Amino acid sequence: MSAKAADPAAPATDKPKGKKGLVIALVAVLVLAGAGGGGAWYFMNKKGHDATAKEEPAHEEEAPSGKHGAAPVYLAMENMVLNLADPGGERVAQIGITLELESEKTVEKVKTLMPKVRSGVLMLVSQRTSDELLKRDGKEQLAIDIRAEVSDVLGYEVESSKPAKAKGDDADDEPAPRKKKQKRAAYSPVQGVLFSAFIVQ
């Protein structure tokens, strides 16, 4: 009898242990699920903050770089060697030019029109004398004229340092100031002209 009494007691003590184990397992699963969900929420939320944090400085850096809000792109032209307009034609200039352009799209457009661009620049420089090009203001005026020339090839009209009568007739004195007013407001994707080499011999 004592053996029979012990047998029913043994399963009775096993049942509560089984319930305890089940409850502990369920609590452990719930804790793990909560931790996993909380961890997933934390990492997703952190990722969202990182993305916005990375985007904001990029906009701040781009805005001041270029004149129109985007970072400029540079296109180096091949060095040019040409005769200057000095008497006797013995003076030579070797010039390296880098164009500061608005975007990659403008770079591609300039590349397709490069023969016209080089021709226009060669014509401009060959009209200068060595005395003009040896002075700082002469180089600055040349840079302004090159910008106007490249802009013209691209279809934009901007102000140059050339005299107003050089393009028009001598009799037309009044239209020149009107043209200057229009040119001053003109836009061009050519933002600047930089010299990478400048040798006059």
Backbone hydrogen bonds in HBPLUS format (Angstrom, degrees):
<---DONOR---> <-ACCEPTOR-->    atom                        ^
c    i                          cat <-CA-CA->   ^        H-A-AA   ^      H-
h    n   atom  resd res      DA  || num        DHA   H-A  angle D-A-AA Bond
n    s   type  num  typ     dist DA aas  dist angle  dist       angle   num
A0005-ALA N   A0001-MET O   2.73 MM   4  6.01 157.4  1.78 156.3 162.7     1
A0006-ALA N   A0002-SER O   2.92 MM   4  5.99 143.3  2.06 133.2 143.4     2
A0007-ASP N   A0003-ALA O   2.99 MM   4  6.22 144.5  2.12 141.1 150.2     3
A0009-ALA N   A0005-ALA O   3.31 MM   4  6.38 148.6  2.42 136.8 145.4     4
A0010-ALA N   A0006-ALA O   2.96 MM   4  6.15 146.9  2.08 147.7 155.8     5
A0012-ALA N   A0008-PRO O   3.31 MM   4  6.42 152.6  2.39 138.1 145.9     6
A0013-THR N   A0009-ALA O   2.95 MM   4  6.25 152.5  2.03 153.9 159.7     7
A0014-ASP N   A0010-ALA O   3.09 MM   4  6.33 143.8  2.22 143.3 153.9     8
A0015-LYS N   A0011-PRO O   2.97 MM   4  6.18 149.8  2.06 150.4 156.8     9
A0018-GLY N   A0014-ASP O   2.86 MM   4  6.10 152.6  1.94 152.0 160.2    10
A0019-LYS N   A0015-LYS O   2.92 MM   4  6.22 152.6  2.00 152.8 160.5    11
A0020-LYS N   A0016-PRO O   2.79 MM   4  6.01 159.1  1.84 152.1 158.0    12
A0021-GLY N   A0017-LYS O   2.90 MM   4  6.08 160.6  1.93 147.6 152.9    13
A0022-LEU N   A0018-GLY O   2.95 MM   4  6.10 151.4  2.03 140.9 148.8    14
A0023-VAL N   A0019-LYS O   2.86 MM   4  6.08 158.7  1.91 149.6 155.2    15
A0024-ILE N   A0020-LYS O   2.85 MM   4  6.07 163.0  1.88 152.3 157.4    16
A0025-ALA N   A0021-GLY O   2.87 MM   4  6.01 156.3  1.93 143.1 150.1    17
A0026-LEU N   A0022-LEU O   2.88 MM   4  6.09 157.6  1.93 146.0 152.2    18
A0027-VAL N   A0023-VAL O   2.89 MM   4  6.10 161.1  1.93 151.8 156.9    19
A0028-ALA N   A0024-ILE O   2.85 MM   4  6.03 158.6  1.90 147.7 154.2    20
A0029-VAL N   A0025-ALA O   2.87 MM   4  6.11 155.8  1.93 147.6 154.2    21
A0030-LEU N   A0026-LEU O   2.88 MM   4  6.12 161.9  1.91 149.7 154.7    22
A0031-VAL N   A0027-VAL O   2.84 MM   4  6.05 159.2  1.89 151.2 157.1    23
A0032-LEU N   A0028-ALA O   2.89 MM   4  6.07 163.9  1.91 149.0 153.7    24
A0033-ALA N   A0029-VAL O   2.78 MM   4  5.95 158.6  1.82 150.1 156.8    25
A0034-GLY N   A0030-LEU O   2.82 MM   4  5.97 158.9  1.87 146.4 152.6    26
A0035-ALA N   A0031-VAL O   2.82 MM   4  6.01 158.5  1.86 148.9 155.4    27
A0036-GLY N   A0032-LEU O   2.73 MM   4  5.88 160.0  1.77 148.2 154.6    28
A0037-GLY N   A0033-ALA O   2.80 MM   4  5.94 162.7  1.83 148.1 153.3    29
A0038-GLY N   A0034-GLY O   2.79 MM   4  5.88 160.2  1.83 145.4 151.9    30
A0039-GLY N   A0035-ALA O   2.73 MM   4  5.84 155.0  1.79 145.4 153.1    31
A0040-ALA N   A0036-GLY O   2.81 MM   4  5.99 158.2  1.86 146.2 152.5    32
A0041-TRP N   A0037-GLY O   2.85 MM   4  6.06 161.0  1.89 147.5 153.1    33
A0042-TYR N   A0038-GLY O   2.86 MM   4  6.05 156.4  1.91 145.3 152.1    34
A0043-PHE N   A0039-GLY O   2.92 MM   4  6.17 168.6  1.93 155.9 157.6    35
A0044-MET N   A0040-ALA O   2.91 MM   4  6.03 160.6  1.95 151.0 157.0    36
A0045-ASN N   A0041-TRP O   2.87 MM   4  5.92 158.3  1.92 146.8 153.4    37
A0046-LYS N   A0042-TYR O   2.79 MM   4  5.94 154.1  1.85 146.6 154.8    38
A0047-LYS N   A0043-PHE O   2.86 MM   4  5.95 154.4  1.92 141.3 148.3    39
A0048-GLY N   A0044-MET O   3.04 MM   4  6.27 153.8  2.11 142.8 149.3    40
A0049-HIS N   A0045-ASN O   3.06 MM   4  6.37 154.2  2.13 145.6 152.0    41
A0050-ASP N   A0046-LYS O   2.86 MM   4  6.14 156.8  1.92 151.6 158.4    42
A0051-ALA N   A0047-LYS O   2.94 MM   4  6.17 156.3  2.00 148.8 154.7    43
A0052-THR N   A0048-GLY O   3.14 MM   4  6.39 161.4  2.18 146.1 150.5    44
A0053-ALA N   A0049-HIS O   2.82 MM   4  5.95 152.8  1.89 146.0 154.9    45
A0054-LYS N   A0050-ASP O   2.85 MM   4  6.02 147.5  1.96 145.2 153.4    46
A0055-GLU N   A0051-ALA O   2.98 MM   4  6.15 149.4  2.08 143.0 151.4    47
A0056-GLU N   A0052-THR O   3.09 MM   4  6.18 164.3  2.11 151.3 153.5    48
A0059-HIS N   A0055-GLU O   3.23 MM   4  6.60 154.2  2.30 153.9 159.8    49
A0060-GLU N   A0056-GLU O   3.12 MM   4  6.42 155.6  2.18 147.8 155.2    50
A0061-GLU N   A0057-PRO O   2.81 MM   4  6.03 150.4  1.90 152.6 159.7    51
A0062-GLU N   A0058-ALA O   3.06 MM   4  6.19 157.9  2.11 146.9 152.3    52
A0063-ALA N   A0059-HIS O   3.24 MM   4  6.27 163.7  2.27 148.9 151.8    53
A0065-SER N   A0062-GLU O   3.24 MM   3  5.52 136.8  2.44 105.9 117.6    54
A0073-VAL N   A0101-LEU O   2.87 MM  28  5.18 168.2  1.88 147.0 151.1    55
A0101-LEU N   A0073-VAL O   2.71 MM  28  5.18 167.3  1.72 174.4 170.0    56
A0075-LEU N   A0099-LEU O   2.92 MM  24  5.15 155.9  1.98 146.2 153.9    57
A0099-LEU N   A0075-LEU O   2.82 MM  24  5.15 163.3  1.85 149.5 144.8    58
A0077-MET N   A0097-ILE O   2.85 MM  20  5.58 174.4  1.86 167.8 169.6    59
A0080-MET N   A0095-ILE O   2.82 MM  15  5.24 164.7  1.84 149.6 153.7    60
A0095-ILE N   A0080-MET O   2.80 MM  15  5.24 155.7  1.86 151.6 158.4    61
A0082-LEU N   A0093-ALA O   2.97 MM  11  5.57 157.5  2.02 153.7 160.8    62
A0093-ALA N   A0082-LEU O   2.90 MM  11  5.57 163.6  1.92 162.6 167.7    63
A0084-LEU N   A0091-ARG O   2.94 MM   7  5.62 164.4  1.96 151.3 149.0    64
A0085-ALA N   A0128-ARG O   2.83 MM  43  5.51 172.3  1.83 151.2 149.6    65
A0089-GLY N   A0086-ASP O   2.98 MM   3  5.38 158.2  2.03 130.9 136.7    66
A0201-GLN N   A0092-VAL O   2.71 MM 109  5.21 171.7  1.72 163.9 166.9    67
A0094-GLN N   A0199-ILE O   2.70 MM 105  5.02 159.8  1.74 150.6 157.6    68
A0199-ILE N   A0094-GLN O   2.83 MM 105  5.02 167.0  1.85 151.5 155.9    69
A0096-GLY N   A0197-ALA O   2.81 MM 101  4.41 166.6  1.83 124.4 124.4    70
A0196-SER N   A0096-GLY O   2.79 MM 100  4.90 150.9  1.87 122.9 131.4    71
A0098-THR N   A0194-LEU O   2.77 MM  96  5.07 164.6  1.80 154.3 156.4    72
A0194-LEU N   A0098-THR O   2.84 MM  96  5.07 168.8  1.85 160.6 162.5    73
A0100-GLU N   A0192-GLY O   2.90 MM  92  4.87 176.2  1.90 141.0 140.3    74
A0191-GLN N   A0100-GLU O   2.76 MM  91  5.39 136.6  1.94 150.9 163.2    75
A0192-GLY N   A0100-GLU O   3.27 MM  92  4.87 141.6  2.43 135.7 133.1    76
A0102-GLU N   A0189-PRO O   2.92 MM  87  5.01 131.3  2.17 146.0 157.1    77
A0107-VAL N   A0103-SER O   3.12 MM   4  6.51 150.9  2.20 142.7 151.1    78
A0108-GLU N   A0104-GLU O   2.99 MM   4  6.32 159.7  2.03 152.7 156.2    79
A0109-LYS N   A0105-LYS O   3.11 MM   4  6.38 153.7  2.18 142.7 150.0    80
A0110-VAL N   A0106-THR O   2.87 MM   4  6.13 159.2  1.91 154.3 159.5    81
A0111-LYS N   A0107-VAL O   2.92 MM   4  6.16 157.0  1.97 150.7 157.3    82
A0112-THR N   A0108-GLU O   3.13 MM   4  6.41 152.1  2.21 144.5 150.7    83
A0113-LEU N   A0109-LYS O   3.19 MM   4  6.45 137.1  2.39 138.0 149.4    84
A0113-LEU N   A0110-VAL O   3.05 MM   3  5.03 127.2  2.34  95.1 109.6    85
A0114-MET N   A0111-LYS O   3.34 MM   3  4.96 166.8  2.35 101.1 102.4    86
A0116-LYS N   A0113-LEU O   3.07 MM   3  5.62 121.8  2.42 116.3 129.1    87
A0117-VAL N   A0113-LEU O   3.06 MM   4  6.31 159.4  2.11 151.8 158.2    88
A0118-ARG N   A0114-MET O   2.86 MM   4  5.98 173.5  1.86 163.0 162.9    89
A0119-SER N   A0115-PRO O   3.07 MM   4  6.14 158.9  2.11 141.0 147.3    90
A0120-GLY N   A0116-LYS O   2.97 MM   4  6.13 164.6  2.00 149.8 153.6    91
A0121-VAL N   A0117-VAL O   2.99 MM   4  6.21 159.9  2.03 152.1 157.7    92
A0122-LEU N   A0118-ARG O   2.85 MM   4  6.01 161.7  1.88 152.4 157.6    93
A0123-MET N   A0119-SER O   3.01 MM   4  6.23 157.1  2.07 149.0 154.8    94
A0124-LEU N   A0120-GLY O   3.06 MM   4  6.32 155.0  2.12 143.8 150.5    95
A0125-VAL N   A0121-VAL O   2.97 MM   4  6.22 170.7  1.98 159.8 160.8    96
A0126-SER N   A0122-LEU O   2.98 MM   4  5.98 160.5  2.02 147.4 153.3    97
A0127-GLN N   A0124-LEU O   3.26 MM   3  5.53 151.0  2.35 103.0 111.4    98
A0128-ARG N   A0125-VAL O   3.01 MM   3  5.44 162.6  2.04 115.0 120.7    99
A0133-LEU N   A0129-THR O   3.17 MM   4  6.49 163.7  2.19 152.5 156.3   100
A0134-LEU N   A0130-SER O   2.94 MM   4  5.98 134.9  2.15 147.7 157.9   101
A0135-LYS N   A0132-GLU O   3.41 MM   3  5.82 153.4  2.49 105.9 112.8   102
A0139-LYS N   A0135-LYS O   3.14 MM   4  6.52 149.7  2.24 147.0 154.4   103
A0139-LYS N   A0136-ARG O   3.08 MM   3  5.19 119.1  2.47  98.5 112.9   104
A0140-GLU N   A0136-ARG O   2.92 MM   4  6.27 157.8  1.97 153.4 160.3   105
A0141-GLN N   A0137-ASP O   2.92 MM   4  6.06 156.5  1.97 143.5 149.3   106
A0142-LEU N   A0138-GLY O   3.03 MM   4  6.18 149.9  2.12 137.7 146.2   107
A0143-ALA N   A0139-LYS O   2.93 MM   4  6.22 153.6  2.00 148.1 154.9   108
A0144-ILE N   A0140-GLU O   3.08 MM   4  6.39 153.6  2.15 145.3 151.9   109
A0145-ASP N   A0141-GLN O   2.98 MM   4  6.25 157.3  2.03 147.4 153.6   110
A0146-ILE N   A0142-LEU O   2.83 MM   4  6.06 154.4  1.89 151.8 159.2   111
A0147-ARG N   A0143-ALA O   3.00 MM   4  6.18 158.7  2.05 145.6 151.1   112
A0148-ALA N   A0144-ILE O   3.05 MM   4  6.33 157.5  2.10 144.7 150.8   113
A0149-GLU N   A0145-ASP O   2.86 MM   4  6.09 152.4  1.94 145.0 153.0   114
A0150-VAL N   A0146-ILE O   2.88 MM   4  6.11 169.0  1.90 158.7 160.1   115
A0151-SER N   A0147-ARG O   2.91 MM   4  5.99 158.4  1.95 146.7 153.7   116
A0152-ASP N   A0148-ALA O   2.91 MM   4  6.04 148.6  2.00 140.5 149.0   117
A0153-VAL N   A0149-GLU O   3.04 MM   4  6.38 152.5  2.12 147.2 154.1   118
A0154-LEU N   A0150-VAL O   3.06 MM   4  6.37 146.6  2.18 143.5 152.5   119
A0156-TYR N   A0151-SER O   2.70 MM   5  4.94 166.7  1.72 146.3 141.9   120
A0155-GLY N   A0152-ASP O   3.04 MM   3  4.97 149.0  2.14  97.4 107.1   121
A0166-ALA N   A0163-PRO O   3.14 MM   3  5.56 154.2  2.21 110.3 118.0   122
A0179-LYS N   A0175-PRO O   3.01 MM   4  6.30 156.1  2.06 157.6 164.3   123
A0180-LYS N   A0176-ALA O   3.09 MM   4  6.39 154.4  2.16 151.2 158.3   124
A0181-LYS N   A0177-PRO O   3.11 MM   4  6.41 152.1  2.19 147.6 153.7   125
A0182-GLN N   A0178-ARG O   3.19 MM   4  6.54 154.3  2.26 146.8 153.2   126
A0183-LYS N   A0179-LYS O   2.88 MM   4  6.11 159.6  1.92 154.5 160.6   127
A0184-ARG N   A0180-LYS O   2.95 MM   4  6.05 151.6  2.03 149.1 155.5   128
A0186-ALA N   A0183-LYS O   3.00 MM   3  4.99 152.5  2.07 102.9 111.8   129
